[in-house]
Amino acid sequence: MIMNPDENQNIKNLIHQHADRLMKLPGVVGVGQGLHENKPCIRVFLQEDLPGVKKKIPNSLDGVSVVTQVTGPFRSSAL
């Protein structure tokens, strides 16, 4: 699915508005946009599936689904 430009900008704005708060939650290693069930969503990446962390993450932000994904820690690497 290709997001229309307005939808894409809306998700970017939501991420900008909420990323700092979400990143302060224990175990959250990243926030980005993606697709879930072929619909645009906000993804919250978790280092591990800690008890209680998912309960602190909203199911949606202004009508956009928020989906968690356990990825482990992010590490930078040289290309």
Buried (B, 14 or more C-beta within 10 A) or exposed (E): EEBEEEBEEBBEEBBEEBBEEBEEBEBBBBBBBEEEEEEBBBBBBBBEEBEEBBEBBBEEBEEBBBBBEEEEEEEEEEE
